[in-house]
């Protein structure tokens, strides 16, 4: 879609912005993206992806959105890869 974008971020990361996309749609895109990227070259395991959405009860602005996505990404990495949200257990 024209409103979607992907931009490079520090630390060999990419930020994907999907306006007006609910969590289920964002998770679907993240899962497809992780699959298209193939195994993580550093570990051989799955790619790590953090997903956060706005609006959310715990996310009130863009900074909080980025922190939530970063937290989900860190959790995914610590678990050896996968697609996670800030609420993943």
C-alpha positions in Angstrom: 0.0 0.0 0.0 1.1 3.5 -0.7 0.8 4.5 3.0 3.1 1.7 4.3 6.8 2.3 4.6 10.0 0.5 5.6 13.1 2.5 6.7 16.6 1.4 7.9 17.3 1.8 11.6 20.5 1.6 13.6 21.9 -1.8 14.5 21.1 -3.6 11.2 17.4 -3.2 11.8 14.4 -2.1 9.7 11.3 -0.3 10.9 8.1 -1.1 9.1 5.2 1.3 9.5 1.8 0.1 8.6 -0.8 2.8 9.3 -4.3 1.7 10.0 -3.3 -1.9 10.3 -4.7 -3.9 13.3 -2.5 -6.2 15.3 -3.6 -9.3 13.4 -2.6 -7.7 10.1 0.8 -6.5 11.5 1.6 -10.0 12.8 0.7 -11.5 9.4 3.0 -9.0 7.7 5.8 -9.6 10.2 5.6 -13.4 9.9 5.7 -13.2 6.1 8.6 -10.8 6.3 10.6 -13.0 8.6 9.9 -16.0 6.3 11.0 -14.1 3.2 14.3 -13.0 5.0 15.1 -16.7 5.7 17.2 -17.8 8.6 19.1 -15.3 10.7 22.7 -15.4 9.3 24.2 -15.0 12.7 22.4 -17.8 14.5 20.9 -20.0 11.7 17.5 -19.7 13.6 14.5 -17.7 12.7 14.5 -14.0 12.3 13.5 -11.9 15.3 10.7 -9.4 14.8 9.0 -7.1 17.4 5.5 -5.9 16.7 3.7 -3.0 18.4 0.4 -1.3 17.5 -1.2 2.1 18.2 -3.6 2.9 19.6 -3.1 0.6 22.6 -3.9 1.0 26.3 -0.1 1.1 27.1 1.0 3.1 24.1 0.2 6.8 24.1 2.7 8.3 21.5 5.3 7.5 18.9 8.1 7.1 21.4 6.1 4.6 23.4 5.3 2.7 20.2 9.0 2.4 19.3 9.9 1.4 22.9 7.2 -1.3 22.8 8.4 -2.7 19.5 12.0 -2.6 20.7 11.0 -4.5 23.9 9.2 -7.1 21.8 12.2 -7.4 19.5 14.6 -7.9 22.4 12.4 -10.6 23.8 12.2 -12.3 20.5 16.0 -12.3 20.2 16.4 -13.6 23.8 14.2 -16.5 22.8 16.2 -17.4 19.7 13.9 -15.7 17.2 10.3 -15.4 16.2 7.6 -12.7 15.9 6.5 -11.2 19.2 4.4 -8.4 20.6 5.0 -6.5 23.9 2.3 -8.7 25.4 3.8 -12.1 24.2 4.5 -14.5 27.0 
